[in-house]
Amino acid sequence: MIKRKVVRLRDLSGRSFAVDTNNVLYQFLALIRKPDGSLLTDSQGRVTSHLIGLLFRTTRLITEYGMRLAFVFDGKPLSLKSAELNRRRQVREEALTQWQDAKRAGDYARAFSKAVVSSRLDHLMVEDVKTLLALMGLPFVQAPSDAEAQASHMASKGDVWGVNSQDYDSLLYGAPRLVRYITITGKEYLPSKRRSRRLLPELIELKSVLEDLNLSRSSLVDLAVLVGTDFNEGIRGIGPKKALGLMREYGSIEAMPKHILDKVPSDLAQVRKIFLTPEVTDEYRLTFGRPDERGLLEFLCHDRGFSQDRVQAVIKRLSAAGSGGQSSLAAWVHGD
């Protein structure tokens, strides 16, 4: 139903993105693991899988494709998201138990598939990522609430070219462009099937989606409400195709028949407001600096046990890419 255009990484060369950071970090936690599903850690047991993924993927996107990436972090979750967060927590806890059982049984294929689902990103891991980004000279933004809302706001303002996330909510938040699957390996692990699938970047433009579906953005939000979002359960028996038909026929939820209206969440106005007028901030600066060589070596090598040769290679590449000194992201977006 959503019109997507498959592109290549080189088609995105020189573009700037607001990155839904937690979304990306969970990708690294899913992929970068030992054969039994255990995460990579340092000598003190602190998780490093997400740092490894972020360091090397980001460096390649910057140095090989000239991308400019600004990382956006989730803030305080909205109360309406509590049910979804509780559901995810329960799924993780069940998967964790199944992973441990599979490990004890020596079934490493099953163990890996369950470990992926059990991934959890805690406060200390997020703070490590912020430290790494600062040392790399890369900007990051703390969203007041949902990172996708903040990233979409930045794209709507023209401060970045698009949003990088795997989720579609950016379109509901009004991002003019959403790019999914900006990866180097081009693979995504499917836990339920215990295998990986090949991925190519997908470009989705909001204007094209709305024209193709013959909907306004507010109607697209209503469609999402009927199907279900992170903030409300969908209406049983209404999938994407049926929801689209209803929106085209009636134009808004309020105009729909009573048997549908009776099932619409009572907090419809709140859900709409989350997407149409989200909580965001304009208090951010998107400035790129040079990498802190001494700081990176201290943090990654001496503190987290990374290979010094590999980290020095990253520093050399980042320094070469940013040899012009500090620059603002606006210069990359607008060609200043």
SULVENPE-V999347 format. One record per backbone hydrogen bond with DSSP energy under -0.5 kcal/mol. NH is the residue of the N-H (numbers start at 1). CO is the residue of the C=O. If there is no record, write none. Layout:
# SULVENPE-V999347
nh->[NH,NH]
co->[CO,CO]
This chain:
# SULVENPE-V999347
nh->[4,5,6,7,11,12,12,13,14,15,17,18,19,19,20,21,21,24,25,26,27,28,29,30,31,32,33,34,37,40,42,45,48,49,52,53,54,55,56,57,58,59,60,61,62,63,64,65,65,66,67,68,70,71,72,73,75,76,81,82,85,86,87,88,89,90,91,92,93,94,95,96,97,98,99,100,101,102,103,104,105,106,106,107,108,111,112,113,114,115,116,117,118,119,122,126,127,128,129,130,131,132,133,134,135,136,137,137,138,141,143,143,150,151,152,153,154,155,156,157,158,158,159,160,161,162,163,164,165,165,171,172,173,174,175,178,179,180,180,183,188,190,191,193,194,195,197,199,202,203,204,204,206,206,209,210,211,212,213,214,215,220,221,222,223,224,225,226,227,228,229,232,235,236,238,239,243,244,245,246,247,248,249,250,251,255,256,260,261,262,263,264,264,268,271,272,273,274,275,276,277,280,284,287,288,289,292,293,296,297,298,299,300,301,301,302,303,304,305,306,311,312,313,314,315,316,317,318,319,320,321,322,323,325,327,329,331,332,332,333,334,335]
co->[2,203,4,201,8,8,9,10,65,12,68,162,17,70,164,19,72,20,21,22,23,24,25,26,27,28,31,38,34,32,46,42,40,40,48,49,50,51,52,53,54,55,56,57,58,59,60,60,61,62,61,15,17,139,19,141,145,144,78,79,81,82,83,84,85,86,87,88,89,90,91,92,93,94,95,96,97,98,99,100,101,102,103,102,106,107,108,109,110,111,112,113,114,116,120,122,123,124,125,126,127,128,129,130,131,132,133,134,133,71,73,141,146,147,148,149,150,151,152,153,154,155,154,154,16,16,177,18,163,179,168,168,169,171,170,204,163,178,202,181,197,195,189,190,190,190,188,186,180,5,178,202,176,204,205,206,207,208,209,210,210,216,217,218,219,220,221,222,223,224,232,229,226,234,235,237,239,240,241,242,243,244,245,246,247,252,253,257,257,258,260,260,261,265,267,268,269,270,271,272,273,278,282,285,327,137,135,291,292,293,294,295,296,296,297,297,298,299,301,300,307,308,309,310,311,312,313,314,315,316,317,318,320,322,288,286,328,328,329,329,330,331]
